[in-house]
Amino acid sequence: MGTSPLVSVITPVYNAALFLEETIQSVLNQSYTHWELILVDDCSTDSSFEIANAYRERDSRIKAYQLSENQGAGITRNFGIREASGNYIAFLDADDLWFPQKLQKQLDFMMNNNCNICYSSYQLMDEDGSLQPKIIEALSSLSFEKLLKSNYIGNLTGIYNATALGKIYAPVIRKRQDWALWLTALKIDNKALGIKEPLAYYRLRKDSVSKNKTALLKYNYAVYNKVLGLSTFKSLFMMTVFLWEHFFVKSKQEKSI
């Protein structure tokens, strides 16, 4: 037990050339150094894969793969999970950033609290990297039942103990698959703990699909109906619960600083 656990960082990449170097650098800047960064390019049409490959050649902890055809973030992320060798698995999208102490603080917290699933607060930034005076504050703890009502885990802050829980994959749906992954994790271990301190920066993109809330509702339904196997009636009921939670409860997570 004297050796430090290996953390596998999974980063799906698609046409992220403008941001990818800064994202990779935020992993290189981690105070905790026993990690591997798995960059999986989803058939980008820009120079993303060339950037990933250049970093792979410079640092043996970085791995770069490219899919033969575009398949979406879920399949791309699962490819990275399959390739992962770590005791812990963490996620970082190709346009987001981590604070330098992110991994160290989470690992210490998880070990001190006997916790297998952890997440944290995170700060918002504009597409150009300008910081917004807003933080999405993490809940202190989450159960499966609470997460079922809305996605309370910012994927860029999430980390789970793969040695204890096994590898957990995302379902093959185009969107909301990160939420479904954490639901699966909490089905296995109904305890996730949050760190109130922000440990990452989430970039708000103008072209982000998550901005189209109406279009995302069909994927919410797919999580309830297809992934979790709830009946049509129960899935529709959970959709109303989700909307209430999203607009009247979860909205209170956003704090000004």
C-alpha positions in Angstrom: 0.0 0.0 0.0 3.1 2.3 0.0 2.8 3.1 -3.7 0.6 6.0 -4.9 -2.5 4.9 -6.8 -2.6 5.5 -10.5 -5.3 7.8 -11.8 -6.5 7.4 -15.4 -7.7 10.7 -16.9 -10.1 10.1 -19.8 -10.4 13.0 -22.3 -12.6 12.6 -25.4 -11.5 15.0 -28.1 -13.4 16.4 -31.1 -12.4 19.5 -33.0 -10.9 21.0 -29.8 -7.6 22.4 -31.2 -8.3 25.8 -29.8 -8.5 24.6 -26.2 -6.7 21.2 -26.1 -3.2 22.4 -25.2 -4.5 24.3 -22.2 -6.5 21.3 -21.1 -3.5 19.0 -21.3 -1.3 21.5 -19.5 -3.8 21.6 -16.6 -3.1 17.9 -16.2 0.6 18.3 -16.6 0.4 21.0 -13.8 -1.1 18.6 -11.3 0.7 18.4 -7.9 -0.2 14.7 -7.9 2.0 13.2 -10.6 1.0 9.5 -10.8 -1.5 9.7 -13.6 -2.0 8.7 -17.2 -3.9 10.9 -19.6 -5.8 9.0 -22.3 -6.8 11.3 -25.2 -9.2 9.7 -27.6 -9.9 11.7 -30.8 -13.3 11.2 -32.3 -12.2 11.7 -35.9 -11.6 15.4 -35.6 -11.3 17.5 -38.8 -9.0 20.0 -37.2 -5.5 19.6 -35.8 -6.7 18.0 -32.5 -5.1 14.6 -33.0 -1.8 16.2 -34.1 -1.7 18.2 -30.9 -2.5 15.1 -28.8 0.1 13.1 -30.6 2.8 15.8 -30.0 2.1 15.7 -26.3 2.2 11.9 -26.3 5.7 12.0 -27.8 6.8 14.4 -25.0 5.5 12.6 -22.0 5.1 8.8 -21.5 2.1 9.3 -19.2 0.1 10.6 -22.1 -1.6 8.2 -24.6 -3.3 9.3 -27.8 -5.8 7.3 -29.9 -7.9 8.2 -32.9 -11.2 6.5 -33.8 -11.8 5.6 -37.5 -15.1 7.4 -37.6 -17.0 9.9 -35.5 -19.1 8.1 -32.9 -19.9 10.6 -30.2 -18.6 11.4 -26.7 -20.0 8.3 -25.0 -18.3 5.8 -27.2 -15.2 7.9 -27.3 -15.1 8.0 -23.5 -15.8 4.3 -23.2 -12.8 3.6 -25.5 -10.6 5.6 -23.0 -12.1 3.7 -20.0 -11.3 0.3 -21.7 -7.7 1.5 -22.3 -7.3 2.8 -18.7 -4.9 1.0 -16.3 -5.6 3.2 -13.2 -6.9 2.4 -9.8 -9.0 5.6 -10.1 -10.8 6.9 -13.2 -11.4 10.7 -13.7 -12.8 12.7 -16.6 -11.8 15.9 -18.2 -13.3 17.2 -21.5 -11.0 18.7 -24.1 -12.0 22.3 -23.4 -12.2 22.3 -19.6 -9.4 22.8 -17.0 -8.4 21.5 -13.6 -6.9 23.4 -10.7 -3.4 22.2 -9.9 -4.4 20.5 -6.6 -7.5 18.8 -8.1 -6.3 15.2 -8.1 -4.4 15.4 -4.8 -7.2 17.0 -2.9 -9.8 14.4 -4.2 -7.6 11.4 -3.5 -6.8 12.6 0.0 -10.5 13.3 0.6 -11.6 9.9 -0.7 -9.1 8.0 1.4 -9.9 10.0 4.5 -13.6 9.5 4.1 -13.6 5.9 2.8 -15.3 7.1 -0.3 -15.3 5.5 -3.8 -17.1 8.3 -5.8 -16.2 11.9 -5.5 -16.9 15.2 -7.2 -16.4 18.9 -6.5 -17.7 22.4 -7.1 -16.4 24.1 -10.3 -16.1 27.7 -11.6 -17.6 28.8 -14.9 -15.5 30.5 -17.6 -16.4 32.0 -21.0 -15.3 30.5 -24.3 -12.3 32.8 -24.4 -11.1 31.7 -21.0 -12.4 34.7 -19.1 -13.5 33.6 -15.6 -17.1 34.2 -14.6 -17.8 35.2 -11.0 -20.0 32.1 -10.7 -19.4 28.7 -9.0 -21.6 25.6 -9.4 -21.5 24.4 -5.8 -21.3 20.7 -5.1 -23.8 19.0 -2.8 -22.1 17.5 0.3 -23.3 14.0 -0.6 -25.4 12.2 -3.2 -27.5 9.1 -3.2 -28.8 7.3 -6.3 -32.3 8.6 -5.6 -31.1 12.2 -5.5 -29.0 11.9 -8.6 -32.0 10.3 -10.4 -33.8 13.7 -10.1 -31.1 15.7 -11.8 -27.4 15.5 -12.7 -25.6 16.9 -9.7 -22.1 15.7 -10.7 -20.1 18.0 -13.0 -18.3 15.3 -15.1 -15.1 17.3 -15.2 -14.9 16.9 -11.4 -16.0 13.3 -11.1 -13.6 10.5 -10.1 -14.3 6.9 -9.0 -12.4 4.1 -7.5 -12.1 1.5 -10.3 -10.3 -1.0 -8.0 -13.3 -1.1 -5.6 -16.2 -0.6 -8.1 -14.8 -2.1 -11.3 -14.8 -0.1 -14.6 -18.0 1.7 -15.1 -19.0 2.6 -18.7 -21.4 5.1 -20.3 -24.4 3.8 -22.2 -24.4 4.3 -26.0 -26.6 7.3 -26.2 -25.5 10.6 -27.9 -26.0 12.9 -24.9 -26.5 12.6 -21.1 -24.3 9.5 -21.0 -22.1 11.1 -18.3 -25.1 11.4 -16.0 -26.0 7.8 -16.8 -22.5 6.7 -15.9 -22.7 8.3 -12.5 -26.1 6.8 -11.9 -24.6 3.4 -12.7 -21.8 4.1 -10.2 -24.3 5.0 -7.5 -26.3 1.9 -8.1 -23.2 0.0 -7.1 -22.1 2.1 -4.2 -25.0 4.4 -3.0 -22.6 7.0 -1.6 -20.9 9.9 -3.4 -19.3 12.8 -1.5 -18.7 16.3 -2.8 -16.0 18.8 -2.1 -17.3 22.3 -1.7 -14.1 23.9 -2.9 -14.0 24.5 -6.7 -11.4 22.3 -8.3 -12.1 22.8 -12.0 -13.1 25.4 -14.6 -16.0 24.6 -16.9 -15.9 26.4 -20.3 -19.2 27.7 -21.6 -19.2 27.2 -25.4 -21.4 29.1 -27.7 -22.1 26.0 -29.8 -22.5 23.7 -26.9 -25.3 21.1 -27.4 -26.1 21.3 -23.7 -27.4 24.9 -24.3 -30.4 23.5 -26.2 -32.3 22.3 -23.2 -35.4 21.2 -25.1 -33.4 18.9 -27.4 -31.7 17.4 -24.4 -35.0 16.3 -22.8 -35.3 13.4 -25.2 -32.0 12.1 -23.9 -33.2 12.5 -20.3 -36.1 10.3 -21.2 -33.7 7.8 -22.8 -31.8 7.6 -19.5 -34.9 6.8 -17.6 -36.6 4.5 -20.1 -33.8 2.8 -22.1 -30.8 2.9 -19.7 -32.6 2.4 -16.3 -35.5 0.4 -17.8 -38.3 2.4 -16.2 -41.7 2.1 -17.7 -43.1 4.8 -20.0 -45.3 6.1 -17.3 -42.5 6.1 -14.7 -40.1 7.7 -17.2 -42.6 10.5 -17.9 -43.2 11.0 -14.2 -39.5 11.2 -13.6 -39.3 13.8 -16.4 -41.6 16.1 -14.4 -39.5 15.4 -11.3 -36.4 16.3 -13.2 -37.9 19.6 -14.5 -39.0 20.6 -11.0 -35.6 19.7 -9.6 -33.7 21.5 -12.4 -35.6 24.8 -12.2 -36.5 25.1 -8.5 -33.8 23.1 -6.6 -30.7 22.6 -8.7 -30.6 26.3 -9.8 -29.7 27.2 -6.2 -26.3 25.5 -6.8 -25.1 28.5 -8.7 -23.3 30.9 -6.4 -21.8 34.3 -7.2 -18.2 35.0 -5.9 
